[in-house]
Amino acid sequence: MPTLDHVVVNVRDRIDEGLETYRRLGFTMTPRGYHTLRGVSRDASRILTKSFQPKLDNRQFTVWELASKREIATFTEKKSFVIGAALSDDGALVVHGGTDGVVRFFDVARAEQVARVPTKGWIDDVASFGDTFAVGGRAGVVSIFLRDAKLQRTFSYGAKVAGLTLSDRFVIARGTKSAPMLWNLATGEGVRVEHHDVAGLLGGTRCARLSADGKRIITCGDDCRVVVSRIEL
């Protein structure tokens, strides 16, 4: 059954008016700042948001429980400007990374860091699926970690990794100036994709997603084209 992941509402410069409207509708609004949705647990009971509060000069990640509309845990990182973060499927673990190239694992129930793993270079994105996490950034390397922080496998993208998509079978890396690449997690081999060069996507790819059946990859780029390509299994 199709499920709703998230919705983006553009209120332009009417932020205060938008906040008040959603409060009246019964929504719980987070404190003013800069917020992005970084993850949703598989049962949709918890979400992970990233915020940056300029006046406080901190970078926060907060896990929210949707039923009770309360914060479960908040993690603040001051040693690194954190860019990528993901929530485990069960909502019990947060993994993030940023400018110092360190992947940090946080236990939500204990609200504390439980592991840290240095990697090569600036981290731009973290993706999760099940008990697996994918991490990538400016070094052009995609690292696959298990939830116990053990490195399972690495893949070479050859360019800055701007975004990642992870499933039970594949990991996709994309770049703002490069076509996406797809690998099989079990074998470590690259997977051939029809229209793999994504001809016509000027400036590279801005997003890349897998279809629900795992047989197609959907990409979009700076030229506003959406390309659906078949994965050759």
N, C-alpha and C positions, 0 to 999 in steps of 0.2 A: 504494500500500500504506500503511495507517495506521501512523504512527510515534508513539512515546511521547515527549512533550516534556519533562515533569518530573512529579515526584510530591511531594506535601506530606504529611509524616508528623507527626502531632500527638502528642508525647510528654508533653504537659502540663508538670508540674514535675519530671519524671524525666529531665532533660537529660543528666546524667552517665551514667546507666544506658543511655540511648539511644546516646550516643557510643560507649561501650564495646561495645555490642552490634553496632553497624555496623562498628567496627574489626575485631571477630572475624570478621565476614562478608567482610572483605577490602576494605571501602570506605576511601578516603582522606578523612579528616576535616580540614576547615580549622580554623585556630586559633579558640578561643572568642571570641565577640563577638556581633555582630548581622549576619547574612548573609541576602542574598536573591539568587535567581537572576535575572539581568537579560538574558541572551541566550544563544543557542545557534547555532553556525555551521550552515550548511545541511547539511553532511555529518556533523554531530554529533561532530566531532573536537575541538572547543573549546567551552568555556562561559565566560561572564562572570559573576562574582559581585560583589556590593556588600557591603562590610563597614564597620562603625563600631566602633572600639575605644575605649571611654570612657577608659581609663587613658592611652592614647597621644594622645587628642584629635586623631585624624585620620579622614579619610574615604577609604577605599581601594576601588579596583576592581581585580580580579585576573582575568587570563585564564589558564585552565587547559587543559592538553592531557590529554584523557581517557585516551589509550592509555598514556602514560608516567606519568600521575598526578602531573604536576609543574606548577609555576607557570611560565608563559612570560613574563608581564610583570605588574607591579603599578604602578598609578598612584595617587598620593596628592594630594588637592587640599585645601589649607589656606586658600585665599582665599575659598572659597565652600562652603556646605553643599550638597553635590551630591545631588540627588534622583533625576533621571532619567538613564538610561544605556542604551546599546544596542550590540550587537556586529554588525558587518557579516556578510553571509552567508558570506564566505570566511574570517572570523575574523581578518582582518588589520587592522581598524580599529575603534577604540572611540570613540563619540561620547557626551558627557555634558553636562549642564547643571544649574544649581541656583539658589541664592538671589541670585546676582549677575547673573543674566540672560544670562550668556555661554555660548555653545555652543562646546565645546572638542573638537577632533579629535586623536586619539592614534594613532600608528603602533605596532602591536604589536611588530613585528620590531625596531624601533629603540628601543622603550620610551620614546618622547618625544612631546611635543605638536608637531603639524605645522601647526595652524591654530586660530584663535579668532575667533568672530563674535559681537559684542554683539547682543542682541535686547531687546525691550521686556518688562521685568518678570521676575518669579520664574518659573523653569522647573520644571514638575512631572513631565513625562514625555517620554521619547524613544523612538521606535519605528523599526525598520529593516525594509527588504525590498530584496534585491538591492543596488544601489548608491545607494539612496535612503533618506533619514532624515526623519522627521517630528518636530517639536519644538513643544511647547505648554505653557501655564501660566496664571498668574493674569491676564495681560493679555487673555485670551480670543482669542488669535490662534494659528493653526496655521501653522508655517513648514516648507516642504519644501526640504531641502538635498540636493545631490549629494555624493558622497564627496570631491570636491575642495573642499568647503566653499562652493560657489557656491549662492546662494539661487535656487531655481527658481520658487517660487510661494508665496503666502500666502493663507490663508482666515480669515474672521472667524467665530468661534463665538458671540461675544456674551456669554460667561460664562466663569468659570474652567474651564480645561481640566484635568481630573483624570487623564485617561488617553487613550491613542491606540492605534489599530490600523491597520497599513499593509499593503497588498497591492500587486500589480503594477498594479492598476487604480484602487483606491480608498483613501481615508484616512477613518477614523472618529474623531471627537472625542466624548468623553463628559464629563459633569460630575456631581458628587455631588448637585446640585440641578437638573439640566437634562437633557432628553432628548438622545440622541445625534444627531449630524449626520453626513452622509455626502457626500463630494465625489468627482467624477471627476478623477483626476490629469491626464489628457490634456487635457480641455477646461476644467477649473477650475470647472465647473458643479456645483451641488448636485444630489444624486440623491434622487428621491422614494422613500420607503420605506413600505410598507403598515404601518399602526399606528405611523407615525413619531413620534407624540406619546407612545408607550409608556404608554398609559392604565393607571393602576393602579400604576405604579412609584413609590411614595411616596418622596420624598427624592432622586429622580433615579436614575441608573444607576451601579452599582458595577463592571460589566464589560461589554464589547461586543466580539464576535468575528464574523468572517466565516466562512461555511461554506466547505468545500474547493472547491466549484464557483463560489463568488463570487456566488451568487444569493440568499442569505439572510443576515440579520444576527441574531445571538443575543445577547440582553441579559438582565441580571438586576439587581435593585434591592434596596432596603432591606426591601421587603415579602416578600422570599424568593420572588418569582415569576420564572420564566424565560420570556421572550417570544421566539418565533421569528417574524421578520417577513420578508416577501418584498421584494426590491429590484426596483423597476420600471425595467427597462432599456429 
